[in-house]
Amino acid sequence: MGEQIRTTVTIYGEDYSLVGDLSEEVVEALAYHVDSRIRVLASKNPRVSLNRLAVLTALNIAGEFFELQEEHQKMVAALQQQWRSKREAKDAK
């Protein structure tokens, strides 16, 4: 396991001190993404609490992740099929 890096970020006006093995730059980029997504939701729903905004943001990001994961799996399957087809054509010669 790598060295633990402490990074303090601000998300929607709240400071969070995080410890992990991701670089400070990556953690800051992730925090910026989450902060901006919360702010977009808050601008559309000004009376929603921070807790609800955080949960809605997490669900939105998780949904996008699942969509990307499914797209990735389809691409991998298509590439594997192409590879098999090329391999079978080569073997048939």
Buried (B, 14 or more C-beta within 10 A) or exposed (E): EEEEBEBEBEBBEEEEEBEEEBEEEEBBEBBEEBBEBBBEBBEEEEEBEEEEBBEBBEEBEEEEEEEEEEEEEEEEEEEEEEEEEEEEEEEEE
